[in-house]
Amino acid sequence: MLLSLAGVAQAESQGYLLGAGLESASDDGWRAAVLASVGLAEDTWLSASASLSEVEVPLRGNSDIVYADIELDHHFDPIGFTIGAAYWGDPDLLDSVDLRTSLYFRNDKLTLAGEFETRDFDFTIPPTDFFAGREFSFDADGIGARARFKVGQSFSIGVSGMQYDYSVDFNPNENRDALRLITVSRLGLINNLIDSRASINFALAGGPRRWELDFSTWEGALDQARTRSVTLRLLTPINDGIDLELGLGYDDSDLYGDVTFFSVYLYFYGA
């Protein structure tokens, strides 16, 4: 989901959370997002998010990428589970419908979770003067895990990883035309086709403010190219019931080069 530090705020809220934000990258890509989370019961949350991104695609011009997600989270204390579904992509090029679930253990010091995701893709290569075009479907199953350890009263460390198994074998030498269509931006479609990903997160809460530093890396499924990313976020209150989140990050990608990005989100809480 698009929820980042908002997930922390949600855990501290007794009613609902609403959010909206913008992200801009140095490769001219941008994204606008909205999100919401509401407590259905004391230990049950329903969350949803949606975003629209615009990136430039070679041979096609601009591509509008839609993302929509919904998730249910129930905590039995100390065991909990989530179930979710998402749609992501450009229906004229590449899109996917995803279903996921997780089972987790959580107490005051530790969170451990196992995750499973299945994804159904539709990929359209448009026709050119020398190519008639092609449409095909494939799927992928992902298995992963995540953990978070609380160290002291204000510091925590989180790690996560996911590995996907695709129903088709990708040959990098045969995917150059496809890469030309979807490899242009950190917000582009290529980041929906990954073979594996891993991340480590450091969080520090100082008074009403919360800092997070994320290091992540992922490998593309089409050509096994790697992207390394670092992001710094600050969540700080504006007044009672409203928080501001600022994010600054940098990607080093074998696919789309070096990119810096900035994001700003507002979160509103209520009982």
C-alpha positions as a Python dict, from the first residue, in 0.01 Angstrom:
ca = {
    (1, 'M'): (0, 0, 0),
    (2, 'L'): (95, 366, -23),
    (3, 'L'): (82, 398, 355),
    (4, 'S'): (428, 475, 492),
    (5, 'L'): (466, 664, 818),
    (6, 'A'): (89, 690, 809),
    (7, 'G'): (81, 329, 923),
    (8, 'V'): (249, 439, 1245),
    (9, 'A'): (2, 722, 1285),
    (10, 'Q'): (-286, 482, 1221),
    (11, 'A'): (-174, 259, 1506),
    (12, 'E'): (-189, 560, 1738),
    (13, 'S'): (-528, 682, 1612),
    (14, 'Q'): (-853, 555, 1763),
    (15, 'G'): (-1082, 639, 1473),
    (16, 'Y'): (-985, 719, 1118),
    (17, 'L'): (-698, 849, 908),
    (18, 'L'): (-720, 1045, 583),
    (19, 'G'): (-420, 1142, 375),
    (20, 'A'): (-313, 1300, 48),
    (21, 'G'): (21, 1374, -108),
    (22, 'L'): (243, 1444, -406),
    (23, 'E'): (573, 1296, -519),
    (24, 'S'): (806, 1439, -783),
    (25, 'A'): (1123, 1289, -929),
    (26, 'S'): (1416, 1443, -1114),
    (27, 'D'): (1336, 1232, -1423),
    (28, 'D'): (1012, 1435, -1464),
    (29, 'G'): (782, 1167, -1324),
    (30, 'W'): (519, 1262, -1067),
    (31, 'R'): (253, 1093, -855),
    (32, 'A'): (-56, 1217, -669),
    (33, 'A'): (-205, 992, -401),
    (34, 'V'): (-493, 971, -154),
    (35, 'L'): (-544, 722, 127),
    (36, 'A'): (-780, 640, 410),
    (37, 'S'): (-795, 402, 704),
    (38, 'V'): (-1085, 347, 943),
    (39, 'G'): (-1124, 140, 1257),
    (40, 'L'): (-1412, -103, 1210),
    (41, 'A'): (-1358, -237, 1563),
    (42, 'E'): (-1098, -201, 1836),
    (43, 'D'): (-854, -438, 1662),
    (44, 'T'): (-978, -426, 1302),
    (45, 'W'): (-876, -170, 1038),
    (46, 'L'): (-988, -124, 678),
    (47, 'S'): (-743, 75, 465),
    (48, 'A'): (-750, 191, 105),
    (49, 'S'): (-527, 401, -118),
    (50, 'A'): (-518, 523, -477),
    (51, 'S'): (-269, 713, -690),
    (52, 'L'): (-216, 848, -1039),
    (53, 'S'): (133, 876, -1191),
    (54, 'E'): (246, 1024, -1519),
    (55, 'V'): (572, 923, -1687),
    (56, 'E'): (712, 960, -2035),
    (57, 'V'): (732, 637, -2236),
    (58, 'P'): (948, 603, -2551),
    (59, 'L'): (749, 545, -2870),
    (60, 'R'): (423, 640, -2690),
    (61, 'G'): (460, 975, -2519),
    (62, 'N'): (307, 1009, -2172),
    (63, 'S'): (168, 712, -1983),
    (64, 'D'): (-88, 744, -1702),
    (65, 'I'): (-35, 478, -1436),
    (66, 'V'): (-320, 402, -1195),
    (67, 'Y'): (-282, 233, -857),
    (68, 'A'): (-568, 125, -627),
    (69, 'D'): (-544, -86, -313),
    (70, 'I'): (-765, -211, -28),
    (71, 'E'): (-662, -407, 282),
    (72, 'L'): (-823, -550, 595),
    (73, 'D'): (-612, -593, 911),
    (74, 'H'): (-731, -779, 1221),
    (75, 'H'): (-523, -831, 1535),
    (76, 'F'): (-619, -1104, 1782),
    (77, 'D'): (-331, -1011, 2019),
    (78, 'P'): (-66, -1131, 1972),
    (79, 'I'): (-156, -1294, 1636),
    (80, 'G'): (-304, -1103, 1345),
    (81, 'F'): (-366, -1129, 973),
    (82, 'T'): (-413, -907, 669),
    (83, 'I'): (-584, -966, 336),
    (84, 'G'): (-563, -723, 47),
    (85, 'A'): (-613, -665, -323),
    (86, 'A'): (-463, -413, -564),
    (87, 'Y'): (-468, -299, -925),
    (88, 'W'): (-163, -130, -1076),
    (89, 'G'): (-61, -22, -1424),
    (90, 'D'): (-151, 121, -1762),
    (91, 'P'): (-419, -95, -1931),
    (92, 'D'): (-280, -2, -2273),
    (93, 'L'): (64, -138, -2188),
    (94, 'L'): (120, -335, -1867),
    (95, 'D'): (-108, -387, -1569),
    (96, 'S'): (-166, -638, -1290),
    (97, 'V'): (-430, -751, -1042),
    (98, 'D'): (-276, -858, -711),
    (99, 'L'): (-408, -1055, -415),
    (100, 'R'): (-210, -1087, -94),
    (101, 'T'): (-230, -1209, 263),
    (102, 'S'): (-6, -1217, 569),
    (103, 'L'): (-1, -1375, 912),
    (104, 'Y'): (185, -1189, 1184),
    (105, 'F'): (285, -1194, 1551),
    (106, 'R'): (309, -861, 1735),
    (107, 'N'): (379, -748, 2088),
    (108, 'D'): (534, -437, 2244),
    (109, 'K'): (888, -529, 2133),
    (110, 'L'): (864, -746, 1823),
    (111, 'T'): (666, -795, 1502),
    (112, 'L'): (718, -1101, 1279),
    (113, 'A'): (517, -1173, 963),
    (114, 'G'): (502, -1417, 675),
    (115, 'E'): (355, -1288, 348),
    (116, 'F'): (214, -1435, 27),
    (117, 'E'): (111, -1255, -292),
    (118, 'T'): (-21, -1366, -629),
    (119, 'R'): (-16, -1135, -934),
    (120, 'D'): (-187, -1162, -1274),
    (121, 'F'): (-27, -951, -1550),
    (122, 'D'): (-145, -840, -1895),
    (123, 'F'): (126, -703, -2123),
    (124, 'T'): (60, -530, -2457),
    (125, 'I'): (340, -448, -2699),
    (126, 'P'): (189, -196, -2943),
    (127, 'P'): (236, -238, -3319),
    (128, 'T'): (501, -48, -3513),
    (129, 'D'): (588, -15, -3882),
    (130, 'F'): (786, -340, -3859),
    (131, 'F'): (599, -529, -3586),
    (132, 'A'): (234, -635, -3566),
    (133, 'G'): (219, -603, -3190),
    (134, 'R'): (153, -867, -2928),
    (135, 'E'): (-58, -926, -2620),
    (136, 'F'): (5, -1193, -2360),
    (137, 'S'): (-77, -1275, -1998),
    (138, 'F'): (133, -1430, -1722),
    (139, 'D'): (134, -1452, -1344),
    (140, 'A'): (371, -1455, -1048),
    (141, 'D'): (362, -1582, -690),
    (142, 'G'): (560, -1410, -418),
    (143, 'I'): (667, -1534, -74),
    (144, 'G'): (824, -1304, 181),
    (145, 'A'): (879, -1212, 543),
    (146, 'R'): (920, -901, 752),
    (147, 'A'): (1027, -825, 1106),
    (148, 'R'): (1053, -520, 1330),
    (149, 'F'): (1248, -500, 1655),
    (150, 'K'): (1198, -222, 1909),
    (151, 'V'): (1521, -113, 2078),
    (152, 'G'): (1454, 103, 2381),
    (153, 'Q'): (1164, 345, 2399),
    (154, 'S'): (1218, 539, 2076),
    (155, 'F'): (1425, 336, 1827),
    (156, 'S'): (1326, 41, 1608),
    (157, 'I'): (1473, -160, 1320),
    (158, 'G'): (1270, -329, 1048),
    (159, 'V'): (1373, -573, 774),
    (160, 'S'): (1170, -726, 491),
    (161, 'G'): (1213, -933, 177),
    (162, 'M'): (1009, -1088, -104),
    (163, 'Q'): (1091, -1338, -381),
    (164, 'Y'): (869, -1392, -688),
    (165, 'D'): (829, -1696, -912),
    (166, 'Y'): (697, -1615, -1263),
    (167, 'S'): (497, -1845, -1489),
    (168, 'V'): (716, -1744, -1786),
    (169, 'D'): (1092, -1740, -1835),
    (170, 'F'): (1228, -1397, -1924),
    (171, 'N'): (1520, -1382, -2166),
    (172, 'P'): (1701, -1044, -2145),
    (173, 'N'): (1805, -1066, -2511),
    (174, 'E'): (1442, -1106, -2618),
    (175, 'N'): (1304, -830, -2393),
    (176, 'R'): (1483, -524, -2530),
    (177, 'D'): (1174, -392, -2709),
    (178, 'A'): (966, -439, -2395),
    (179, 'L'): (1226, -258, -2183),
    (180, 'R'): (1225, 35, -2424),
    (181, 'L'): (850, 69, -2365),
    (182, 'I'): (848, 60, -1986),
    (183, 'T'): (1196, 165, -1864),
    (184, 'V'): (1207, 540, -1825),
    (185, 'S'): (1124, 641, -1469),
    (186, 'R'): (1137, 535, -1107),
    (187, 'L'): (756, 564, -1113),
    (188, 'G'): (731, 365, -1437),
    (189, 'L'): (588, 23, -1505),
    (190, 'I'): (922, -156, -1480),
    (191, 'N'): (907, -135, -1099),
    (192, 'N'): (599, -357, -1104),
    (193, 'L'): (800, -640, -1264),
    (194, 'I'): (1053, -741, -1002),
    (195, 'D'): (1215, -1074, -925),
    (196, 'S'): (1309, -997, -564),
    (197, 'R'): (1330, -710, -320),
    (198, 'A'): (1480, -648, 24),
    (199, 'S'): (1487, -352, 262),
    (200, 'I'): (1604, -237, 604),
    (201, 'N'): (1444, 48, 796),
    (202, 'F'): (1558, 252, 1095),
    (203, 'A'): (1299, 456, 1287),
    (204, 'L'): (1357, 711, 1562),
    (205, 'A'): (1078, 881, 1754),
    (206, 'G'): (1181, 1203, 1925),
    (207, 'G'): (893, 1367, 2107),
    (208, 'P'): (606, 1426, 1863),
    (209, 'R'): (831, 1376, 1558),
    (210, 'R'): (934, 1053, 1392),
    (211, 'W'): (1228, 999, 1155),
    (212, 'E'): (1270, 700, 925),
    (213, 'L'): (1563, 598, 707),
    (214, 'D'): (1500, 324, 448),
    (215, 'F'): (1756, 131, 243),
    (216, 'S'): (1608, -97, -23),
    (217, 'T'): (1713, -288, -332),
    (218, 'W'): (1524, -482, -596),
    (219, 'E'): (1608, -688, -905),
    (220, 'G'): (1407, -665, -1226),
    (221, 'A'): (1244, -976, -1368),
    (222, 'L'): (1295, -881, -1734),
    (223, 'D'): (1672, -841, -1735),
    (224, 'Q'): (1787, -890, -1372),
    (225, 'A'): (1901, -526, -1351),
    (226, 'R'): (1933, -393, -996),
    (227, 'T'): (1810, -74, -832),
    (228, 'R'): (1937, 56, -498),
    (229, 'S'): (1736, 320, -311),
    (230, 'V'): (1764, 528, 7),
    (231, 'T'): (1482, 742, 152),
    (232, 'L'): (1467, 973, 454),
    (233, 'R'): (1123, 1065, 595),
    (234, 'L'): (1007, 1297, 869),
    (235, 'L'): (661, 1284, 1024),
    (236, 'T'): (582, 1593, 1233),
    (237, 'P'): (260, 1742, 1373),
    (238, 'I'): (120, 2067, 1237),
    (239, 'N'): (-153, 2093, 1497),
    (240, 'D'): (-387, 1863, 1688),
    (241, 'G'): (-510, 1598, 1443),
    (242, 'I'): (-293, 1694, 1142),
    (243, 'D'): (54, 1560, 1057),
    (244, 'L'): (295, 1650, 780),
    (245, 'E'): (527, 1394, 622),
    (246, 'L'): (828, 1500, 413),
    (247, 'G'): (1038, 1253, 218),
    (248, 'L'): (1366, 1284, 27),
    (249, 'G'): (1524, 994, -161),
    (250, 'Y'): (1777, 878, -416),
    (251, 'D'): (1776, 583, -659),
    (252, 'D'): (2079, 429, -828),
    (253, 'S'): (1931, 211, -1102),
    (254, 'D'): (2087, 2, -1378),
    (255, 'L'): (1770, 73, -1577),
    (256, 'Y'): (1678, 439, -1539),
    (257, 'G'): (1998, 585, -1393),
    (258, 'D'): (2039, 814, -1094),
    (259, 'V'): (1718, 983, -975),
    (260, 'T'): (1636, 1201, -675),
    (261, 'F'): (1278, 1235, -553),
    (262, 'F'): (1078, 1436, -302),
    (263, 'S'): (738, 1374, -147),
    (264, 'V'): (500, 1565, 79),
    (265, 'Y'): (192, 1418, 250),
    (266, 'L'): (-72, 1550, 488),
    (267, 'Y'): (-254, 1318, 732),
    (268, 'F'): (-576, 1397, 917),
    (269, 'Y'): (-692, 1196, 1220),
    (270, 'G'): (-1027, 1175, 1393),
    (271, 'A'): (-1218, 973, 1649),
}
